[in-house]
Amino acid sequence: MTHRRDGVLAGVWVLGLTGMLTGITLTAAAQAPAAAARGGSGARASLTGAIRAAGGAPIEGVVVSARAAGSSATTSVFTDQGGEYVFPPLAAGPHDVWAQATGYEAARAQVTIDTARQTRQPFTLNAVADVTLQLTPSEWLAALPEDTLEQRRLKAVFRTNCTACHPSTYVFQNRFDEDSWRAVIGFMERNTGTGNINRHTTVVHYKDELAKYLASVRGPAAAPLTFTLAPRPTGEAARAVITEYDVPLAGARTERAWNDGSDWSRGWPTASMGARWIHDIVPDDDGNAWGTRDRGPADMTLFKVDTTTGQVTGFAVKNGQAIRRSHSITKDQQGIIWFDGGDGPLGRLDPKTERVEMFFPPINMGGGQLTTVDVDGQGKIWGATTGGANRFDPVTKTWMHFSSVNWPRNFVYGTAGDAAGNGWWTQYTADRVVKADPKTGKTVEVLMRPPWVSEEDLTTTADREWYRAMGVMAWGNINTVPHGQQPRRMGADKRGEFVWVPNNAGNNLARINIHTLETKYYPLQGNPYFVTVDKDSNVWTNLFADAKVARLNPRTEQWTYYTLPSRCESRNISVDNIRGDVWVPCANTSRVIRLRFRTAAEIEALR
């Protein structure tokens, strides 16, 4: 059983029987074509330079950014081993150009690009006296002491209870005494957005201990922490070209976020003034990107980034009086885009004709599509829902519902469809992954427990009594317990035999064989949130709070880490299998980011 409502997208477009989609636009300076960006067609770089430290030594892995006057897009590159950077061709005219790296003050210049000649802009970077505002969450957490059992216990409690939804940088950018930390924790308790996860109950339980602990590591009299900075990009990771597109805010349509993350010395942005909840992004077959807005202005449920012109167009999806937000978006094998309607329905968008259809599951199917939608290898659409997942057949317009093996009311976070047509989902609060086989109707589960997880019991007798009282082990609410893995939004290799699970709190990816359920874990430097697999079976994940993207080559089992030019809290990542580009939305700065990749030879051809 299904209901369908049709509509057409245009500058102003109609959805449903009475609904409207109203388009708004924000125009950016035109971007360089792909051939120029990669050094093709005899193109030459319009801007180059060298970055040196104050003593004259070259600095590798420095991010250098350029933004044309009046543009809503920023282009960034990185310096090589000799400290040299090379931009692809940029539009003629004045540009703001700046260079920065953790541990250094940013250097800035205004440069006028003349396309008839090459402009060279050198920079000298001076060391900063206080690096704390520039640190990533991983660098902060690594610096927290672990000398005693109690330090290890409270660090684990802090990690699983206070960093799952937002970066720890929000907390550690400040110094407070014990009473003030208690007030901060109280605010977190009242404003938790995780529904029935019950993190707020554990925050209440640990409030006094956490306040004392935080004052000991980040209070007015706390001893300085020792920080180990993550390596800067080198080699392949330093050859990327990254474009950041601003998405209009809820207010003035040319307004940018007051802290868009581009100045690392200002600390990490906190999604203020409407610059929040750009959630997912997916490229269409023409290379343009379509995104969702989980919250925000009424005319920005969906948006489109035109990568040829740089124009961003936002659309409001309405059905009667109900304005639909959207969380997740994906693309099928025919180039059709699918998205969740935020409160139950499944949306279908043809980017060629801009026609939209909305499909409504029967009311007994767990409340409809929620956090993630995905397409399996057979073309069926899977969507997370309460206590399980739904599968939609686009050909027959029929639905199937699958329930979790245990704890049917447990929170389902991510969904994936594998190459064989099976559905998968993560039970975020239970540290479990569930597989559904449509052929048999059966579901099985896999426990997320890496072999290197410490056997040391970090809990006290009082902790264990509390966990029993709140039913942690009885119904699966274990993500607040030390060593909780918190599996988020998983992905599948559509051409292979594996699904991949980002264990957000565990700093690892789990690889599950779709036939045998054999599981292998890959540690990584950061907390993964979403996983996608490209056509060559490379595995990509966004490091949610560290403003980085990581790629795992499953053949060599080696990671490559790409640093984003701006501080970005991301909850999604998408790969353009036609062009090889990678897209990341920023949930806290109202912008989306495209990564393109160059070889050393292509950069040399631009010089």
Summary of the structure (lengths in Angstrom):
residues: 607
radius of gyration: 23.9
end to end distance: 60.6
largest distance: 73.4
contacts: 2187
relative contact order: 0.13
helix: 16%
strand: 35%
